[in-house]
Each structure stands twice: as C-alpha cells, then as structure tokens.
Amino acid sequence: MAANDTVRDTVKNLGEAAGEQIKSRLKSHYFSYILTSLVAYNWQNILVLLKSTKTIEEILETWNKTPGFTFDYFIFPVMIGYMASFILPMLAIPVAWITSLVAENIDIADVWAKNVIERTKQRMKKRTSDSQLRAINSSDTLAKTRHELEFNQLKINNMLMQKEMLEDYLISLAHTYNITPTISNEDDFERFFELVKEKGLLHTYPANSIVRLMVDNIYYLRGNREDPPAT
C-alpha cells in the first residue's frame, strides 16, 4: 500500500512539474510568437479536426499526402514566429521614441503658435495705427483699413484653427499609445495600429506618415502572402 502511495505521489509530482514547465514556456515571448504563428496559419486545419466526421488518422493521412503541407503549415509558421520574436520587440523602441517626441512637440507647437499669433497681432496693431494716422480724414482709406483688419482677423482665426488641429492630432496619437502602454507582442501591435486607423490618424499626413510605414512593415513581418491593405 505504501509503495502504491509513493508511486502516485511521484506521478503527481511529475505531472505538476511538467505543468509548471509548460506554463513557463508558454509565458515566454519566444514560444508565444511561435505558438501564435502556428495557430494563425493552421486555424482552418484546427477547425477541420474539430468539425470533421472523419477519424484523426484519416485526416492526418490526407494531410501527409498533400504536397508541401509540412513546410506550409508547420516549418514556415515556426520560422515566421521565430523571426517575429526578435523583430517585433525591437519595434517597441521606435514606437516609444515617437511617443516621447509627440509629448514634447505638443508643448513646442503651443509655444510656437502663440509666438506667431502674438507677432501677428503686434504687426496688425502697428499697421492699423499707421493707417489711422494717415487716413484720418479719408473714407476710402478707412474702408481699406477695415478690410485689412477683417482679412488679418481671418488669418488669425485660420492659424488658431490649424494650431488646434495639430494639437488634436498629436494628443490623439499620444492617447492612442497610452491605451496600449505595453507593446511586447503581435497582438499589442495589431491593437495599437487598429486604434490608430479607427481614429483616422493614419491618413492625416499620408505623404510622410511614420505610422503608415510601420503598419506596412507589420503585415510583412507576419508573412502575409497578400499585399498590405490599401489605404
């Protein structure tokens, strides 16, 4: 009886140790990327195993007879996951750098816009005073001065609007990153870029958008056989 208890305890301890080992491996980013890649490439095959009325032996025999099955659905996904485990974590560095620049540029943009507006106001006041002194008795000149004032006011309003648009863009981009402050795997990157696209930030400056370039790179690193989605 004691011997049986000892065997059961040994088996139990081995099972617990194996379970802890599997958990630690799955928590590792290295194995997470490979596992994610395998699931992404084999989700249809997994559904076939779950839904098919055939036996597992019959399904496996069919797959083994398919040319290139092992490479396309096992070797290639493992290679992609292995590459992503090195490349994707490094992309977190430029993302963090861009976010820090955004935070700094918000204050810089605010100071720059205020200085420009203040200088414009001073020039307007000077021009208005000079015009009033020269055209005190001239209705035509007064009308021209009024027109200049209105035009300058429109310029100020336009500059204020552009300043607000720039601030909104920078703040929105910073808030989007704050939603996912930890970017360490493929799911975090996809969630970040989906948020960027949902907020319309990807198309704000399409000619030089760093975010657009990073999105295209993510699709390439995932080994997507189709072209990146057109935007």
C-alpha positions as CSV (number, residue, x, y, z in Angstrom):
1,M,0.0,0.0,0.0
2,A,2.8,2.4,0.9
3,A,4.5,1.6,-2.4
4,N,1.4,2.4,-4.3
5,D,1.1,5.8,-2.5
6,T,4.7,6.5,-3.3
7,V,4.1,5.8,-7.0
8,R,1.0,8.0,-7.1
9,D,2.9,10.8,-5.3
10,T,5.7,10.5,-7.7
11,V,3.4,10.6,-10.7
12,K,1.6,13.6,-9.2
13,N,4.8,15.5,-8.6
14,L,6.0,14.8,-12.2
15,G,2.7,16.0,-13.6
16,E,2.8,19.2,-11.6
17,A,6.4,19.8,-12.6
18,A,5.6,19.2,-16.2
19,G,2.6,21.6,-16.0
20,E,4.7,24.3,-14.5
21,Q,7.3,23.8,-17.2
22,I,4.7,24.1,-19.9
23,K,3.3,27.2,-18.3
24,S,6.7,28.9,-18.1
25,R,7.4,28.1,-21.7
26,L,4.0,29.5,-22.9
27,K,4.6,32.7,-20.9
28,S,7.9,33.2,-22.7
29,H,7.6,35.7,-25.5
30,Y,9.8,33.4,-27.7
31,F,7.3,30.5,-27.6
32,S,4.3,32.8,-27.6
33,Y,5.3,34.2,-31.0
34,I,5.8,30.7,-32.4
35,L,2.6,29.4,-31.0
36,T,0.7,32.4,-32.3
37,S,2.2,31.9,-35.8
38,L,1.2,28.2,-35.8
39,V,-2.4,29.0,-34.8
40,A,-2.7,31.8,-37.3
41,Y,-1.5,29.5,-40.2
42,N,-3.4,26.4,-39.1
43,W,-6.8,27.7,-37.8
44,Q,-8.6,26.2,-40.7
45,N,-6.9,22.8,-40.1
46,I,-7.8,23.1,-36.5
47,L,-11.5,23.6,-37.4
48,V,-11.3,20.6,-39.7
49,L,-10.1,18.4,-36.8
50,L,-12.9,19.6,-34.6
51,K,-15.7,19.5,-37.1
52,S,-14.8,16.7,-39.5
53,T,-16.7,13.4,-39.2
54,K,-13.5,11.5,-40.3
55,T,-11.1,10.0,-37.8
56,I,-8.0,11.8,-36.9
57,E,-5.9,9.1,-38.6
58,E,-7.8,9.6,-41.9
59,I,-7.3,13.4,-41.7
60,L,-3.6,13.1,-40.9
61,E,-3.1,10.7,-43.7
62,T,-4.8,13.1,-46.1
63,W,-2.6,15.9,-44.9
64,N,0.6,13.8,-45.3
65,K,-0.3,13.2,-48.9
66,T,-0.7,16.9,-49.6
67,P,2.5,18.3,-51.3
68,G,4.3,20.9,-49.2
69,F,1.9,20.5,-46.3
70,T,4.6,20.1,-43.7
71,F,6.5,23.2,-44.9
72,D,3.5,25.4,-45.4
73,Y,1.7,24.7,-42.2
74,F,4.5,23.8,-39.8
75,I,8.0,24.7,-40.8
76,F,7.2,28.1,-42.4
77,P,4.9,29.3,-39.4
78,V,7.7,28.3,-37.0
79,M,10.2,30.3,-39.0
80,I,7.9,33.3,-39.1
81,G,7.2,33.1,-35.3
82,Y,10.9,32.8,-34.6
83,M,11.7,35.9,-36.7
84,A,8.9,37.8,-35.1
85,S,10.2,37.0,-31.6
86,F,13.3,39.0,-32.4
87,I,12.0,41.7,-34.8
88,L,8.7,42.8,-33.1
89,P,10.1,43.6,-29.7
90,M,12.7,45.8,-31.3
91,L,9.9,47.8,-32.9
92,A,8.8,48.9,-29.5
93,I,11.8,51.1,-29.3
94,P,10.9,53.4,-32.2
95,V,7.2,53.5,-31.0
96,A,8.3,54.6,-27.5
97,W,10.7,57.2,-29.1
98,I,7.9,58.6,-31.4
99,T,5.5,58.8,-28.4
100,S,8.1,60.8,-26.4
101,L,8.6,63.2,-29.3
102,V,4.8,63.6,-29.6
103,A,4.6,64.6,-26.0
104,E,7.5,67.2,-26.4
105,N,6.1,68.5,-29.7
106,I,2.7,69.3,-28.1
107,D,4.4,72.0,-25.9
108,I,6.7,73.1,-28.7
109,A,3.8,73.6,-31.1
110,D,1.8,75.5,-28.5
111,V,4.6,77.9,-27.8
112,W,5.4,78.3,-31.5
113,A,1.8,79.1,-32.3
114,K,1.4,81.6,-29.5
115,N,4.5,83.4,-30.6
116,V,3.4,83.6,-34.2
117,I,-0.1,84.9,-33.2
118,E,1.4,87.5,-30.8
119,R,3.8,88.8,-33.5
120,T,0.9,88.9,-36.0
121,K,-1.2,90.9,-33.5
122,Q,1.6,93.4,-32.9
123,R,2.2,93.9,-36.6
124,M,-1.6,94.4,-37.1
125,K,-1.7,97.0,-34.3
126,K,1.2,98.9,-35.8
127,R,-0.2,98.8,-39.3
128,T,-3.7,99.8,-38.0
129,S,-2.3,102.8,-36.0
130,D,-0.2,104.0,-39.0
131,S,-3.2,103.6,-41.3
132,Q,-5.5,105.5,-39.0
133,L,-3.0,108.4,-38.7
134,R,-2.5,108.7,-42.4
135,A,-6.2,108.3,-43.3
136,I,-8.0,110.1,-40.5
137,N,-10.0,112.2,-43.0
138,S,-10.2,109.8,-45.9
139,S,-13.2,107.5,-46.0
140,D,-11.7,105.4,-48.8
141,T,-8.6,104.7,-46.7
142,L,-10.7,103.9,-43.7
143,A,-12.7,101.4,-45.7
144,K,-9.4,99.8,-46.9
145,T,-8.1,99.7,-43.3
146,R,-11.3,98.0,-42.2
147,H,-10.9,95.4,-45.0
148,E,-7.3,94.8,-43.9
149,L,-8.4,94.3,-40.3
150,E,-11.0,91.8,-41.4
151,F,-8.6,90.0,-43.6
152,N,-6.0,89.8,-40.8
153,Q,-8.6,88.6,-38.4
154,L,-9.4,85.8,-40.8
155,K,-5.7,84.9,-40.9
156,I,-5.5,84.7,-37.2
157,N,-8.6,82.6,-37.0
158,N,-7.2,80.2,-39.6
159,M,-3.9,80.0,-37.7
160,L,-5.7,79.2,-34.5
161,M,-7.7,76.5,-36.3
162,Q,-4.5,75.0,-37.7
163,K,-2.9,75.1,-34.3
164,E,-5.9,73.3,-32.7
165,M,-5.8,70.7,-35.5
166,L,-2.1,70.0,-34.9
167,E,-2.6,69.7,-31.1
168,D,-5.6,67.4,-31.6
169,Y,-3.6,65.2,-33.9
170,L,-0.6,65.0,-31.5
171,I,-2.8,64.4,-28.4
172,S,-4.9,61.8,-30.2
173,L,-1.7,59.9,-31.2
174,A,-0.4,60.1,-27.7
175,H,-3.7,58.9,-26.2
176,T,-3.9,56.0,-28.6
177,Y,-0.5,54.8,-27.5
178,N,-1.5,55.3,-23.8
179,I,-4.4,52.8,-24.3
180,T,-1.7,50.1,-25.0
181,P,1.3,51.3,-23.0
182,T,2.9,47.9,-23.1
183,I,3.7,46.7,-26.6
184,S,5.6,43.4,-26.5
185,N,3.8,41.0,-28.8
186,E,2.0,40.8,-32.1
187,D,-1.5,41.3,-30.5
188,D,-0.4,44.5,-28.8
189,F,0.9,45.9,-32.1
190,E,-2.2,45.0,-34.0
191,R,-4.4,46.6,-31.3
192,F,-2.3,49.8,-31.4
193,F,-2.5,50.1,-35.2
194,E,-6.2,49.3,-35.3
195,L,-6.8,52.1,-32.9
196,V,-4.7,54.4,-35.0
197,K,-6.7,53.6,-38.1
198,E,-10.1,53.8,-36.2
199,K,-9.2,57.4,-35.1
200,G,-8.3,58.4,-38.6
201,L,-4.7,59.2,-37.6
202,L,-3.2,57.0,-40.3
203,H,-4.5,59.2,-43.1
204,T,-3.8,62.6,-41.6
205,Y,-0.4,63.0,-43.1
206,P,-0.3,60.2,-45.7
207,A,2.8,61.6,-47.5
208,N,5.2,61.1,-44.6
209,S,3.2,59.1,-42.0
210,I,5.6,57.0,-39.9
211,V,2.7,55.1,-38.6
212,R,1.7,54.1,-42.1
213,L,5.2,52.7,-42.7
214,M,5.2,50.7,-39.5
215,V,1.7,49.2,-40.4
216,D,3.1,48.0,-43.7
217,N,6.1,46.5,-42.0
218,I,3.9,44.6,-39.5
219,Y,2.0,43.0,-42.4
220,Y,5.3,42.0,-44.0
221,L,6.8,40.6,-40.8
222,R,3.7,38.4,-40.2
223,G,4.5,36.7,-43.5
224,N,1.2,37.8,-45.1
225,R,1.1,36.4,-48.6
226,E,-1.2,39.1,-49.8
227,D,-0.2,42.8,-50.3
228,P,-0.7,45.1,-47.3
229,P,-4.2,46.6,-47.3
230,A,-4.6,49.6,-49.4
231,T,-5.4,52.8,-47.5
